[in-house]
C-alpha cells in the first residue's frame, strides 16, 4: 500500500477488514439459528481476524501511533500518546453471527493535541457501503413529512425514558406543524449501522444512555458530524475520547432540526 493520508488509510483498512469478515462468514456456510456454538465460533473468529488485520496494517503504516481496540490488550501508555487509533474491528458481533447486514468496522484517530477526532470510517461490508470523512456531503435533507420521525435505539438496551420522550416529541412536533405523522422507535444492530440509518435518510436520531465503549462510538461520532448531524452526550456536551477506562456514558446523534428538541424531551421524560 502506498503512503496514504490518515483518512485514506482509515478507509482502506476498514474496507479490507470488512471484506475479510464477509469472506470468513461465507466459509461458515448457512448457519442453523439453533446452532449457537457455531455462531459463537464465527463471532470470535471474526473479532480476532479483523483485529489482527487492522493492528498489522497500523503497525506497518503508523508504527509510532497508539492503538485502542476492542479486541486488543489495553495499554495505559496511550494516555500520553499524541495519536491514538480507536478501532472496533467488528461492531455488531451478534448481528454478524446471525448472518445479518447491520454490522460494521469502525476506525478513527484521536488527536490529543487538539482533543479531536480525525480519519473516521464506518465500513458496512454486508451493505456494500463505506462512510468516511472523505465523503463529499451536503447538509442533511429536511425532516420527512411523508412518514413518522424515526428514533433509532438499541434492541436490547434502549433508554428507559425513550417511550415517554417520543410521546413528548410527537406532541411538540405536531404543535410546531412539522412531523405530523408522529414519532416511532426502530432498532438496528451496530452503532455504525444505527448512524448509517440517519445518513441514508431512513431515521432522524439515535439515542443511547446505558453506556458503551469508545470503540463503539468514535468512528460513527466523527462520521455523523462530517455529514452535518449533531453528535454529543444526551445533555449536549461533547464526547471526548482516550480515557481510562475507555467508556462513554451516553450518546445522541440527531438531525440538526431535531437535536435540541429531542434533548429537551429526554430531559423532561427523565424528570417524570
C-alpha positions in Angstrom: 0.0 0.0 0.0 1.4 3.4 -1.0 1.8 6.2 1.6 -1.7 7.3 2.4 -3.0 10.2 4.4 -4.7 9.3 7.7 -8.2 9.4 6.4 -7.3 7.4 3.3 -5.5 4.8 5.4 -8.5 4.5 7.7 -10.9 4.0 4.8 -8.6 1.4 3.2 -8.0 -0.6 6.4 -11.7 -0.6 7.3 -12.7 -1.8 3.8 -10.1 -4.5 3.9 -11.3 -5.8 7.2 -14.9 -5.7 6.1 -14.1 -7.9 3.1 -12.2 -10.3 5.2 -15.2 -10.5 7.5 -17.6 -11.3 4.6 -15.2 -13.9 3.2 -14.9 -15.5 6.7 -18.6 -15.7 7.1 -19.1 -17.3 3.7 -16.7 -20.1 4.7 -19.1 -21.0 7.6 -21.9 -21.5 5.1 -25.6 -21.3 6.1 -25.7 -21.3 9.9 -28.5 -23.0 11.7 -30.1 -20.4 14.0 -30.2 -23.1 16.7 -26.5 -23.8 16.5 -25.3 -21.3 19.0 -21.8 -22.8 19.3 -21.1 -22.5 15.6 -22.4 -18.9 15.6 -20.2 -18.0 18.5 -17.2 -19.6 16.8 -17.9 -17.4 13.8 -18.2 -14.3 16.0 -14.9 -15.0 17.9 -13.1 -15.7 14.7 -14.4 -12.6 13.1 -13.4 -10.4 16.0 -9.9 -11.9 16.2 -9.2 -11.9 12.4 -10.4 -8.3 11.8 -8.4 -7.1 14.8 -5.2 -8.8 13.7 -5.5 -7.4 10.2 -6.1 -3.8 11.4 -3.4 -4.0 14.1 -0.9 -5.3 11.5 -1.8 -2.5 9.0 -1.4 0.2 11.6 1.9 -1.3 12.9 3.2 -1.2 9.3 2.0 2.2 8.2 1.7 4.1 11.5 4.2 2.3 13.8 4.6 5.2 16.3 0.8 5.6 16.9 -1.1 4.0 19.8 -4.0 1.6 19.3 -7.1 1.2 21.4 -9.1 -1.8 20.0 -11.9 -3.8 21.5 -10.0 -7.0 20.8 -6.6 -5.8 21.9 -4.9 -5.6 25.3 -5.3 -2.0 26.6 -2.1 -0.2 27.4 -2.2 3.0 29.6 0.7 4.4 27.6 -1.9 5.5 25.1 -3.0 8.2 27.5 0.2 10.2 26.8 0.3 9.4 23.1 -0.3 12.2 20.6 -2.1 10.0 18.2 -4.4 7.1 19.2 -6.3 4.9 16.7 -9.6 3.8 18.2 -10.9 0.7 16.5 -13.8 -1.7 16.7 -12.8 -4.5 14.3 -16.4 -5.9 14.3 -19.1 -3.8 15.8 -22.4 -5.7 15.9 -20.8 -9.0 16.6 -24.1 -10.6 17.5 -25.7 -9.5 14.2 -22.6 -10.7 12.3 -23.1 -14.2 13.8 -26.8 -14.1 12.8 -26.0 -13.5 9.1 -27.4 -10.0 9.3 -26.2 -6.9 7.4 -26.2 -4.4 10.3 -22.6 -4.9 11.5 -19.6 -2.6 10.8 -15.9 -1.9 11.1 -15.0 1.3 12.9 -11.7 3.1 12.5 -11.0 6.5 14.0 -8.0 8.6 15.0 -7.9 10.7 18.2 -5.5 13.6 18.1 -4.6 14.5 21.7 -3.1 18.0 21.0 -6.5 19.2 19.6 -8.8 16.8 21.5 -10.4 16.0 18.2 -11.3 13.0 16.1 -9.9 12.6 12.6 -9.7 9.9 9.9 -13.1 8.4 10.8 -14.5 5.5 8.8 -17.6 3.3 9.3 -17.5 0.4 6.8 -20.7 -1.6 6.3 -19.4 -4.5 4.2 -22.7 -6.5 4.0 -24.5 -3.4 2.9 -21.8 -2.5 0.3 -21.3 0.9 1.9 -18.5 2.9 3.5 -19.0 6.2 5.3 -15.9 8.3 5.7 -14.8 11.9 6.5 -13.5 11.9 2.9 -17.1 11.7 1.5 -18.4 14.7 -0.3 -21.6 15.7 1.6 -24.3 18.3 1.7 -26.5 19.4 4.6 -29.0 16.8 5.8 -32.3 16.9 4.0 -35.3 18.5 5.7 -37.2 16.4 8.2 -39.6 14.0 6.4 -43.3 14.8 6.0 -44.5 11.5 4.5 -43.7 9.2 7.4 -43.1 9.3 11.1 -39.9 10.7 12.5 -37.7 7.7 13.5 -35.5 7.4 16.5 -33.0 4.5 16.4 -32.3 2.7 19.7 -30.6 -0.5 20.9 -32.7 -3.6 20.5 -31.6 -4.9 23.9 -30.8 -1.8 25.9 -33.0 1.2 24.8 -33.3 4.2 27.1 -35.9 3.5 29.7 -37.3 7.0 29.2 -37.4 6.9 25.4 -41.0 5.9 25.0 -42.2 8.8 27.1 -39.7 11.2 25.3 -41.1 10.0 22.0 -44.6 10.9 23.1 -43.5 14.3 24.2 -41.5 14.8 21.0 -44.5 13.8 18.8 -46.7 16.4 20.7 -44.2 19.2 20.3 -43.6 18.5 16.6 -47.3 18.4 15.9 -47.8 21.7 17.6 -45.0 23.2 15.6 -46.6 21.9 12.4 -43.8 19.5 11.5 -43.6 15.8 11.8 -47.3 15.5 12.0 -47.2 11.7 11.4 -45.8 11.1 14.8 -42.6 9.5 16.0 -41.6 5.9 16.2 -38.7 3.8 17.6 -36.7 1.4 15.4 -33.9 -1.0 16.4 -30.7 -1.6 14.5 -27.5 -3.5 15.4 -24.1 -1.9 15.3 -23.7 1.8 16.4 -22.2 2.4 12.9 -25.2 0.8 11.3 -27.5 2.9 13.5 -25.8 6.1 12.5 -26.0 5.0 8.9 -29.8 4.9 9.1 -29.6 8.6 9.7 -27.2 9.2 6.8 -29.4 7.2 4.5 -32.4 9.3 5.4 -34.3 6.4 7.0 -34.2 7.8 10.5 -33.6 11.2 12.2 -31.9 10.4 15.5 -30.1 7.8 17.6 -30.2 7.7 21.4 -28.3 5.5 23.9 -27.9 6.1 27.6 -26.8 2.8 29.2 -23.1 3.2 28.4 -20.7 1.6 25.9 -17.1 1.9 24.9 -15.1 4.4 23.0 -14.5 2.0 20.1 -18.3 1.7 19.7 -18.7 5.5 19.4 -15.6 7.2 18.0 -15.8 6.5 14.2 -19.7 6.8 14.0 -19.4 10.1 16.0 -16.9 11.6 13.7 -18.7 10.4 10.5 -22.0 11.8 11.7 -20.5 15.2 12.4 -18.9 15.2 9.0 -22.4 14.6 7.5 -23.9 17.5 9.4 -25.6 15.7 12.2 -25.2 16.8 15.8 -23.5 14.3 18.0 -23.0 14.8 21.7 -23.8 13.4 25.1 -27.5 13.5 25.9 -27.1 16.7 27.8 -25.5 18.4 24.8 -21.9 18.2 26.0 -19.3 17.0 23.5 -18.0 13.4 23.8 -14.2 13.1 24.3 -12.0 10.1 23.9 -8.8 8.3 25.0 -9.9 7.9 28.7 -9.1 5.2 31.2 -11.3 3.2 31.3 -12.4 3.9 27.7 -16.1 4.3 28.4 -18.8 6.6 27.1 -21.8 7.1 29.3 -24.4 8.1 26.7 -24.8 9.4 23.2 -27.3 11.3 21.0 -26.9 11.7 17.3 -29.6 13.8 15.7 -30.8 15.8 12.7 -29.9 19.4 13.3 -33.6 20.4 13.2 -34.4 17.9 15.8 -31.4 17.7 18.2 -32.3 20.4 20.7 -36.0 19.5 20.9 -35.1 15.8 21.4 -32.7 16.6 24.2 -35.4 18.7 25.9 -37.9 15.8 25.6 -35.4 13.3 27.0 -34.7 15.6 30.0 -38.4 16.2 30.6 -39.1 12.4 30.5 -36.2 11.8 32.9 -37.8 14.2 35.4 -41.1 12.4 35.4 
